[in-house]
């Protein structure tokens, strides 16, 4: 029997990542972890997931620790015990990326299902495997695998495939409100609910989307902030997060920092992002900023590479930053 939202929220969830997705985008993200493609590749998945919209088109993804551990162990074994297979997966990820690049201008797909199957194949090889495999390759200091993983983490095409190929197909099928529907609903022709969900979103409600025991559930609620707070009461460092810094901020001002780390402009400058974070207020007025250690390493390495290869550009960037800092100071003092 399908679980209620109340029953689902009582499970022992742990935050995995944050992502900039609509309801449709979230259900598409879930499709990466649905059988059968992921099981064929890795032998296991993370089937049960909870997604909570924290602000418009920005979700937090929660997983069950035992399922996450089993999946991580599977990737660990591939990297450590089957190196050639690991290399093949990374290389196929790079090849699929090149293939995706050619599809952006001339998409070969005439229906949504075929496009989604290609996307999942791309993301499993190029995104999921590099995300979970990078820390393991670093642990065993496999330079070749690390290089392949960093290439995949540095250049990603799945967001462009979604924007330029999948979303137009979804809109063609379900109409302009397709973003308020799940992939399953669109594939089943259940379009009518989109209008009322859009109305709820305009009124300030946010969605909670889950896939538990193979059953999809969508709810729009008034206050997801309290739900998130209840789920994240535990110490983030106990779940693999690293304290990056602690500042005398409110949660709102600290969230402005996070916008910079996940900004497309940051991606243009450094080629990488640090999109996942937990902002925790403790004590009052002091915010601890937790990040994923592997993302922090990649982010720092990008800085080092930029300084080594383009010192003049770095100097110009610092001058521009100084100019903006002075303008901001004048603006504040003027206020």
N, C-alpha and C positions, 0 to 999 in steps of 0.2 A: 504494500500500500504506500502511496506517495506521502512524503513527510510534509507537514505544515511549515511555514516560515519560522514559527516559534520553535519548533523542534530542530530545525536546521541550525538556527542561531545558537542552540545549546551545545552543539558539537565543539570539539577542541580545535578551533581554527588557529592557524598561524599565518601572518602576513607574508606573502612571497614577493610581490612587485606592485608598483602602481603604473597605470597606463592611460593614455589619452583616448578613450574610446566612448562612442555612443553605445546604446543598447545593441544595435546591430553589430557594431564592431566588437563588442564584448562577446556576443554569441559566436562570432566568427573566430575570435581568439580561443574560445572554448573548443571549437572544432579541431584545433591542433591536437587536443588531448583526448578526443573521442576515438574509440576504435574505428577503423581497423588499421589505418596507416601507421600510427605511432607504435602499436603493438607489433606490427610486422617488422619495424625497424629496430626497436629497442627491447622488445619482449615484455614491456610493462609500460604503464602510463600513470598519470595523476588524474584519475577519472572524476573524483568529487571536488567541486570547486564552488566558492562563494565569491561573488563580485558585488561591491558596494560603491555606488556613485557618491563621491565625497563633494564634488562640485560639478557643474555642468560639463559633461563629456570628459570626466576624469574619474577613473575607477581604481579601487584597491582590490587586489586579488588575494584571497585566502585559500589555503589548502590544509589538508590533514597531515600532520607530521609523519605518521607511519607511512602514508602513501608517498610523501615527498622523499623520505629516507630510502624507500625501496627503489624509487626512480633514480635517485642520486647514486645509489649502490650499483645499479645497472650501468650507468654511464661510467662510473669509476672502474668497473670491471673491463669495459670495452677499451678504455684508455690504457689501463695497466696490463691487461692480459691478452689483448687482441689489437696490437698497435697498428697492424696493416689495415684492419677493418676501420679503425678510428681515422686513419689517414684517408681511406677511401670515402668515408662519410664527409669529412671536411672538404675533400676535393670535389665531391659531387655537389656540395653546398656552393662552392665557388662557381662550378659549371652551371648550376641552376640559376645562380645570380646573373651570370652573363646572358643566359637564356631569357630571364625575366626582363633584362635591360632591352633586349630586342623586341619583346612583346609590348612594351609601353607605348610605342608609336603605332604598332600595327597588331592589335590583339587578335589571336587566332581562335578565341573561344566564342561559340555561338549560344552557350547557355551557362547559367550560374554554377551548376554542379561541376562542370568540367573546370571552370576557372578556380573554384574553391579547392578542388582536388590538387590542382597545380600549386596553389598557394600553400597548402598544407605540406606538400612534398618539399617545397622551397624552405619553409620555415623550420621544419623538423631537421633538415640537414644543415641549413645555414645559420639558424637563429637558436633553436632549442639546444642542439648539440654543442654549439660554441659557448652558450651561456653556462651550461652545466659542466662542459668538458674543460673549459679554460682553467678553472682552479685546480683540477686534477693534473692537467698537463704541466701546470706551474709547480705543483707539489713534487712531481717526479723529474722536473727540470728537463722536459723533452723539448728541445729548442725548435725542432721542425714542426711539431704539433702546435706549439705555442705560436709560431709564426703564422700557421694556417688559421688558427683560432682568432688571432688578432686581426688578420685580413678580413675575416667574416664579420667580426664585431665592429670593424671600422667602416665598412660599406654595406648597407642593407637596402634591399629593394622591396621588401614585403609591403611597406607602407604605401609605396607608389603603385604596386600591383593592386592594392585595395582601392586606392583613390581613383586610379585611371581605368581599371578593368572591372573589378568586382562591384564597386558601388554603382556605376552606370547600369550594369546588368540588373542589380537589385532594384534600382529606381525604375527601370523599364518594366519590371515585373509588378512591383508593388505600389508605384506612385511616389510622389514627392515626400511622403511621410515614412518612407521605408526605414529610416534610422530609428524609428520607435518600434520596430519589429525585430524578432530574432530570425536567424537564418532558417531554423526549423519552420517557423510560421510562414515565412515567405515561400519556402519550398512546398509547403502544404496549401498555399493559397489563402491563408487566414490573415487577410489584410485589414479587416474592419476595426480591430482593436487599436490601430495606430492613431486614429483621430482622438480618441479619449485619452490615450497616453500622452499625446502631445499637449492636450489641454492641462493634464495634471502636471506636466513638466513646466509649462508656462506659469502655473499657479505656485510653483516653487517646490513641488515634490520631486524626490529623486528615486531612482530605481535600485532595487536589490534583485540580482539575477543569480540563480544557482542551478547547478547540475549535480544532483546527488542521487546515487543509485540508478543512474540512467534516466532520471526524470527532470525535466526542465521546469523551473518556476520563476515567474516574473511578478514582482510586487512594486508598487509605487507608494512611498511612505513620506510622512511630513518631516521627520528628523533622522537622517542617517548619521549625523554627528554623534549622537548618543550611542548608537549601535556600534560605531567604530571605536568609540572610547571604551565601551564594555569589552570589546574583543581584544583590545590592545593594552590591557592593564598590566600584563606581565612585562618583565624586563626584556627589551628587544635583544640585548646581547646574549641572552640565553637561547636565542633562535638564530644565531649566525650573523647578527647585525653588529657593525662596529661604530662606536661613538666617534664622530668626525669632529665636532666642536660643540661647545656649550656657550650660549650667549644670553645676555639680558634682554630677551625679546618677548613679545606676546606671540601666540601661535600665528596670528595674522601676519605680523612682520616677518617672522621666520619663514612662512610659506612663500614670501616674495623671493627669498633666497632660492627656494626650490624651483621657482619659475625660471630662474636663470640656468640652473643645472639641466633642465629639461627643454630649454628653448631651442627652436630651429636655428636661431642666430648663433648660439653656442656651437651647434653641430657644424655650421659653416666654417667657423674659425678653427675648431680643434678636431673635427672629424668624428668625435665621440661625444656621448652624453653620459650623465650620471643620473638616470631618471628615477631611481627607486630610493625612497627615504621614509623614515619615521621621525616625526617631530613630536617630542614628548615634553610637556610642561611639568618640570619638577626641579626645585620647588616653584611656587607661584612667581611668575615674572622671569624665570630662567628656563630656557628651552634647550633641551638636548637634541642634537641632530644626528641621527643614526643612518649609515649607508651600508651598502653591500661591499665587503672588502675587495672583491674582484673588480667591481666597477670603479672603485677608488683607485686601484692600481692602474687600470687601463687609462683612467683620466689623467693621473699624474704622469704616466709614460708618454701620453700625447703632448703634455706640456714640455717634457724633456726633449722629445723629438723635435718639436717646433723651435725650441731655443737653440738646439744644435744645428738644425738645417736651415732655419730662417731667422737668424739673429736680428737682421735689419727690420724685418716685418714685426718682430716682437717689440723692438724699440719704438717703432711707429705706433703700435697698438697701445703701448704704455703712455705715449704722449697724448693720444686721443682720449685714453681713459682719464688722464690728468685734466684735460680740457673739460670733459664732462663733469668731473668731480668739482671743478671750480664753478661751473655753471649751476650745478646742484646746490653748492654752498650759497651762491648768490641768491638763488631762488628761495632757499629756506630762510636766509637772513632777511630777504625782502618781505617774506610773509610775517 
